[in-house]
Amino acid sequence: MLDTTPLTAAVDQFADRLRAAPQSRLQRGAAAEALALARELSARAQQLEEPGGVVREMPDAGMFAAADQVTVAARDLAVVLPGREALAGAVELVEAAMKRAGI
């Protein structure tokens, strides 16, 4: 079984920073960046689970839910990751999103 600890650790760090961020930081783009990441991670998980299936977009539940949405999407993806290359790609996505979010 693939050890997905690098992904869950990166996502936990991002989610913790989102939860600790002031509302003004979330409004300036951190929450939007987190939602975009959650949507991408969710889409990847869905494509792995049902190749060729219709991808359902994660809804915008508001800036205060962004941390939870990222966490859920990453955990869903972690369960279906096929290998180390896909894992590394997911970790890179999280790290890049965290950097763009500025937190």
Phi, psi and omega in degrees: 000141181287131176277110183262017180305320179301322179290311183294326178293317180296318180292319178299320179296314179298314181297319178298319179293322177297316181295330181271349184288146176291157181305322181299323178292319178298318180292331181280005173132345182296319180291321178296321177295319179294318179296318178299319178295314180301318179295319179293315179297319178296316179298318178298317179297316180297320180294326177288323181287320182225078180305130180082356179283170178284128179272125178267130182279134177294131182286160175276109181264009179102159187296332181280349178261355185302319180298318179292322180295319177297316181298313181297314181298319180293320179294321176298317179293319182303326182292331186248003180302131184277341183183183185295325181296315178295322177297313180299320178297320179293319178297318178299320177300315182295314181296320179292320179296319179297320180293315180296326180290339177074031179232000000 
